[in-house]
């Protein structure tokens, strides 16, 4: 049931195309969708019964907003833009990775063949992409042996090693006719376009000739190259009579999970496939259309000449956005491949379902156990803090982040405390909490659903004081308490800091234990790094003529006392250190061998 506030907003929805943005209790955008009719689509979330991820989404919606567009195409483009901008939890999101490598024949007087990660408008020939990087590298090695171009850096007045090996046409010491390069490039293009029979025949002739002249090592090398074609190239079954680069998408939906299969058809062969699994909110057809558009917006992704999709997917809007023919084959080999992709999608989902259910109970399920025990709204993101020092020196704090029960190390943060110069848990907590959440407010970034402190009521009250009284934030805060054996016991929560007992055998308890261990580990590791650097610095500070700037230069350049002690005068002076001070550094460190020698004592044999 929608709240009265949502009912009023639902009544005002227009029957026009556009995008809608669902928000949770913290005003975070948790889902972005598009619709041809906003009124019908958005109302369906609150007026129908749902299961799985859709039910979870609806349970967290407390507000929404809409953006009207002129056409469904505009709504589609806006949806993709908003997903990439806000990264909503309930949407399918594809990272803009580096994409797949390509084989490139450069456009130069003396061309060469390379493996590259990006495509430029430089007149060169590009082949790919190659989903299997190892196969692409092996293909280049094969081509360099069979159809060599230029392998060296260019003219150097003498033949290079590759020329003697038969893998360079000799640009290193002579002018190679352009016709020679053109002949080789024609053969390379033919080979990369799937015509391997010609290469195999040519190699067989050369092998027999080498054997006849008793060049047995050369004959053995040619034999290995023939085997490469047989083992690596020809085993990729030819599935088409044309060499049109095409990608095939199909899917299978069950229990709210979408399994997608992508087949890459290159050089008339099925080169590789990609498989993805997602829990989804919308219809499978709309989700896969969004997936396909995002798929080709990744960095260095070149569109194929043709995309094949099932009949249920709206190919027209995808074709209009990507400017590539999107078709549904009705018969023949293409139809068989599309059906094969669908069968593979179903197989992958059925094989993984049990594992997914177990994983769900350990991650999202564990998070729900904690929020239910605390009596707070369902959430996904936990931020936990801990402090570390040695007798009040080298004070640091650290933060770890868990999203749905899994650590997200990209979001971890380290803090060198600036305002605290002695062991003070309250002051340390106040500083790090103030710095963390003031920054999130300035950046308009998403807040966590729960903050955990490794400690008791002192740290908790310090956190709540900063959040509520200084920053006007109302984020649930709990303390992770340990027993006499220094093991996770339970949580402290609420205005009176009462104990929340979790079942020690539950996934929720196990998650709290992992968070506490991880934040402690991360804080201790950071503290050791800081303490080690300061220890090195203090040794150098005792050397006459070495000030803070010189000390920092030495540590940045060499990293350890051993390497500084082993450095010669020229290396030290190259940092701008005078000869006198450089000599003093060397004499000072050599006077105390314990400062320089390795801590590992050699074993007497």
NUTISE-901289 format. One record per residue (C-alpha): x, y, z. Coordinates in steps of 0.05 Angstrom, whole numbers, plus 5000, padded with zeros to 4 digits. Example, Ala and Ser with C-alpha at 12.3 -4.5 7.8 and 13.67 -1.06 7.14 Angstrom:
<recs>
524649105156 527349795143 
</recs>
This chain:
<recs>
500050005000 502550694982 502751245034 497951825031 503652265005 505151774948 497651704932 497252454920 503352434875 500751824836 494252204822 498152774789 502352334742 501652504668 500151984614 506452174575 513151844560 518951974607 523351714663 521851604736 526751594795 524951204857 527951434924 528751124993 528151425063 535051755055 532952094990 537751634952 535751444881 535050684884 531850564816 531150914748 526150694696 522850934632 515750884608 511451044547 506051234597 508651474664 501851464697 500650724682 507750484695 509150834762 502150664790 503349924773 508749894827 503850074882 497349774855 499849074839 502848504879 510248354869 515447844887 523047814889 527148424876 521048834854 517748714921 524148924956 524549554914 517249754929 518349645004 523950165004 520550704961 518351315001 518451824944 519451884869 520252414816 519052414741 522152734679 517752804618 520652694548 517852794479 518852084453 520351384478 527251434446 528852054487 526451694550 531051104534 537151544525 535551934589 534651284628 541551044608 544651724626 541251724694 543351014709 550551164694 550351804735 546851554798 548650814796 542050604829 542249974870 536349624835 538449764763 542749334717 549349724713 555149584666 561949884682 565450264627 571449804624 577249814577 573749354528 577048814486 583648864448 584248924372 589548704323 592149304284 596249374220 599250064223 598850564166 606250724157 611550674103 614050054139 607749784173 607649324233 602348894267 600449054339 595548884394 592049524416 586749714467 583650304430 581550474360 583551124327 581951454261 589051384234 587850994170 590350334200 586849654192 583449394256 581048684268 576948454327 575048544381 578347924412 574747724477 580447234490 586747644499 591247024500 588446794433 589647494403 596947484427 598046784399 594946994333 599747584327 605747134343 603446664289 602647224237 609447514254 612546834238 608546684175 607047374145 612347844174 612048594166 616649054206 618348784274 624049254293 624150004309 626350204239 632650354200 638950244242 644150074188 644449324202 639648734203 635848634267 635047974304 627947894278 630547934206 635247354219 629346974249 625147104188 620247554226 622048224195 622448434122 628748834134 626649564144 632349574195 637749614140 634449694072 628549994036 623049474031 618649553968 611549753985 609049183940 612248683988 608348984046 601948994007 602548253990 603648084063 597948524087 593248204036 595047514063 594247754136 587348054122 585247414087 587546994146 584147444198 577747424158 577546674166 581146404104 586045944141 586445404087 591045824044 595845934103 595845194121 597344994049 602945494043 606145264108 605644534088 609344684022 614745064059 615444504111 616343974058 621444404022 625444504087 625243764102 627743604032 633744064041 635043764110 633244404148 629843984201 629444524255 626044994205 621344424184 619544284257 617945014269 613445024208 610144384232 608544724299 605445314262 600944834223 598844514288 597145204316 592245304259 589244614271 588744684346 586945424354 583745674291 580345104256 577244844321 572945474320 567345194279 565345594218 558045764230 556646224172 558146314098 559547054107 564547424151 559747964176 561648154248 555248044289 553247984362 547447544386 543547684449 538547224482 535847134553 532146694601 527846954660 525946564722 524146764793 525847494781 532847334755 535047494684 540447074651 543547394588 548047064536 552047454485 555247084426 560847434388 561047214315 567547434282 571047184219 565046714207 566446374274 563546374344 569546704378 566946744449 560846864492 559247294553 554347104606 551047554658 546147444714 541847994745 535848034792 531148514756 525348974772 522349114703 520348644647 525848224616 524948554548 525949254575 531949044619 535548694561 534449294516 537649744569 543249224577 544749224502 545249984498 549750024559 553849444531 555949854471 557350484511 563250164546 570150454529 573350184465 567249784444 566349774369 559449624343 558549004299 555349034230 549148674256 545648514322 540947934331 535647934386 529247534402 522747764372 520048004439 525548534445 524149214414 529649214362 527249854328 528950314387 535749964396 537150044322 535250774325 539850904384 545850494360 545150604285 546449864272 541449374240 537848984295 534348364268 530747734290 532547144244 526746694225 530546094197 537345804182 543945834219 542646514251 536146264280 539645644308 544946084340 539746524372 536145924401 542845634425 544246284462 537446234496 538645504517 545445704546 542246274584 537245784615 542645274632 547045794667 541246044709 538945354730 546045154749 547245774790 540545834825 542445434886 548945814894 545346474886 540346294940 545946114988 549646754971 543347154982 542446885052 549747055069 549747755041 543048115031 539647645080 545047785133 544048535124 536548455133 537648055197 541548635226 536649185205 530748765231 534348655298 535649405305 528549575283 530750045227 528950115154 531949585106 538649805079 544649595038 550749995059 554649955124 560450415141 564850215201 570350595237 576250425282 582250795311 589350575322 595550855358 601550655401 601651015469 598251615437 603151675379 601651625304 594151675313 590151435253 582951225237 580250775184 573550645151 571150025115 564749955073 560349345065 554849335012 549748785021 554448395065 560448445018 566548895030 567449424977 574849594983 574450154931 570450544983 575250435041 578351075070 584451235114 585051835161 591152145193 588252515253 589753255252 586653535315 588352975364 595452895392 594052385448 589851775460 582752045462 577251595434 571952135436 576152675402 578652175350 571451955334 568952665330 574352865280 573652275233 566052285233 565953035221 570952975163 567452385131 560252635130 561753365119 565153145055 559252705034 554553295045 558953755003 559353244947 551853074951 553952354957 549751774983 549751665058 550350975090 544350605118 548050425182 554450655218 558150145262 563450355312 568549875339 567450055412 562250225464 557650785483 563251315484 564451255410 557051185394 555051815432 560652205399 558151985330 550952165345 552952835373 556653035308 551352745261 545153025295 547453675327 552653915276 550653605209 543153485219 543852765195 539752195223 543551565206 542750965252 549050845294 550850205331 556949975371 560349305361 561849015430 566948475445 566947995504 572647835553 575847385501 576047965451 570847635407 564647955377 558947915427 553148365407 551049075387 549549705426 543850125398 538550635414 538151255457 539750855520 545250445485 541949785502 544649115480 541948785417 543348045421 544247685354 544046935347 551446715346 549646205292 546046705247 548747035184 547447715214 552047565273 557247305225 556847945183 557948385245 563947955263 566848035193 565748785194 569148855262 575048425243 575948775176 575749495203 580649295258 585348975207 584949575161 586350075217 592249665245 595349585176 594850335162 597750495230 603750045218 605150395152 604951075184 609050865244 614250535199 615151165158 615751605220 620951125249 625051175186 624251935186 626651995259 633051615243 634552085186 632852695228 638652525274 643652615217 646753305214 644653705153 638353285139 632053695147 624753515133 625253655058 631553235049 628552685092 622252655049 626352644985 630452065010 624551665034 620651794970 626551594926 629350994963 623750765010 628150435063 634350555105 637849975072 637050275003 639250955027 645350655059 647050264995 646250874950 652651194922 654351924927 651952074856 645051794871 644452214934 646952854900 642052744843 636552924893 639553614903 643553424965 650453734972 656553294970 658253435043 651253235068 651252625022 657852395052 655152515122 649052085107 653251515082 658151555140 652551595191 648950995165 655250585155 657450745226 651350365251 650849725208 644649505246 640850085214 642649845144 643149085142 637248655125 633248415186 633547705159 639747355186 643046865137 642946145158 649745805166 650145215119 
</recs>
